[in-house]
């Protein structure tokens, strides 16, 4: 195992441990302050009612209700339930709850179990969380003017995952808006059999600081960050139980109308797993992908600012819960916005995105020392892709200056016209390792005339149990994206062994060789939009 991996892993475990100690004190202080806050809140915010709801196993969930101003008990209104995001308090959705209530919805927001003042332990959208969601629906139908035939759930990140899981198990839910969430938890933070270090450390640290992780989550975090492969299957089984994709048959039986939104650069839940899940849904559905990182596309709307994500969410609910003829059902259901700017693009399905492929051959043989960083990397979680979203400044590297002892580099010809990359690039290559285990990360760069490369996409790949010196093939999907490569630029594929976003499994002195046998040539296949 490489020195860089040990250092990063040790730092991550240390950060989570420190957060545990701090989180205990913070949670106690927050709980002590709760009675005064709850008593004062109704007077401070007219129309908002703070309530306690008994969830699964008697756990108390802190919640609030926002009802239409004209609710007088004589009629029923559609209900929208909003579980909070990971580590956020129950006022997270207040701005959007007010807007929904003003347009005729009963809105109920609740703090997921284990966080802030809600009781219990963090279960990561496990069975207890699913049961909580049904208990919240029961309470709302009994204590608010909610219509049992018109129920929707929505949420950002953790709230998105819980909403999809609840819809799979509770047929009363007729519409869902799952924003910056996950369909496959393992494929999100363990894609390419590689631990997404920064994402896991961020979730673990904030979970300890604002909540109470249960014993099962503590064990999973420890095993994940310490690379305990002896417990890999237990971790995968734990993640599958918490993945909406596992319950696809139930969703397709219940057929709720599902809107999914995500960002191209989501470093917690990359868009590939959402797109794959979307294609398999049988009911009414819509997929929207935009520039940004995890939950950055929705953030402005949470502050009450105009926001495309929340506008789509309201239109989705208006049509599927109110029956409004607002045209959303007649629009192309797959909506993409390029990281390079421009209007939304519509497609009939995900398969139609990037139907044309451009293959870049990866000829020759290149060998790298894999346990040292070349300088190519995917940036910093939440920060780098947010900068790309707002300033169009993705992670950048000088491709000519990359040390060839640490990075394998191939470049395409210069393009005479703009190439619109849309969808999922794939890498096919032959690898020979000096060790039985190892990791490499693939990067696709847009390279300008001066040699500066702007990151288009990346993805990691880890292998175990290989015979040293024996070649094997790898097929790797890079994270889906939409990016316009200007005329006069090239595309470059770079492979190295270390990236701060991930835990690598390269032993000290690890060497990787990438080759292109005549009988099975290596290439990267880039999806392009027809122009």
C-alpha angles and dihedrals in degrees: 000000000000125000091239091055092050092049094048093045093048091050092050094049090046091052092050091048092050090048090054092059093044092044093056091058093042093050092050092050092047092050091050091052094048102089094054092046094048093049094049098042101079092053092048097048117037114212094024118105120193112210143172117234124193109230133185114326093009094294112156115232118200110225145161133214127211114188131184112276090236095054104126101160095261098099142030126242132201112266126226118190119198119193110200125254122254111295096357127122125242094264090068095105099035096116093050092041090058092050092049092047091049088056094051110277132125104227125198122185122186137182110244115243116278095027129104112321097347113104131240130042132296107271100175097234091316127152093286091055091049090050089048091056091054090047089052090053090050091051094047093051090050099043107029135049090258121150111233090210095055110053126148134177128202139167148153120250107323089018089054093053093048091048093054092044091049092049089054091055104032116054092194088080107092102175136025135190108195109187123189090344138130137257096182114030095192094047087052104054099016102041115152086018086283125128112239094223103188094043093050094044091049093050094043095046096047090044091057092044097051104024150012116271113211123237093262093053091047090054093047092050091049093048092045097050095040093050093235098177091179087074097039095112092050089053092049091049090049090053095046091054087058098045121100088212088068089062097044092126091057092049091049090050094049092038100201115181104258126199114186124189129181143157125250092232099043103151093189102043109016116209098244095079092049093050093049091049092047092058091057097051114107102194131070107309145169132189123201123184124183141166118281144066133273110331093338092116091059098039098091091052091054086060091051096256123137106278134177094215096055093041089057090046092054092046090050093052093042090057100039100035102029100029092236114171094223097142098246090122091056096051124094102275097220111068121184133181118197120235086228093062135253134113127310116283122216128215131177092230142346092265089064092059111099095356092164115073129205113201119208112196117228099207131179128020127290128184126198140183098241105197096067128074115246094198094257109115144147095248129239124320113261093355108065098047092042087058088049090051097051104025103019090237109138123178108295134200137176101246096197090054096052107117106248091210088067103028133048110213134192127172135198126226117276111275116237092204136030113282116209108210109205126172133355124347115207131208125209117184145143116244131194118190130195087213137045093244133039149138135226132179124214120213128188113204135190102223120201129205092275093053098253111142123210114203113252098172144329142187137182130232128195127187133191135185097031122148108247112247094015116116120233133178126244128198111192132180114216117215112280117256147159115227135150116225108206123233111271093033131107135217117236129194115209126187123192137152108237134055126162089226092066143041109244126209099207115133120222108285093017116169128194127192122201116198141169112220114204090238093051111022120198122239146153115233114210121198114226134192116239109249 
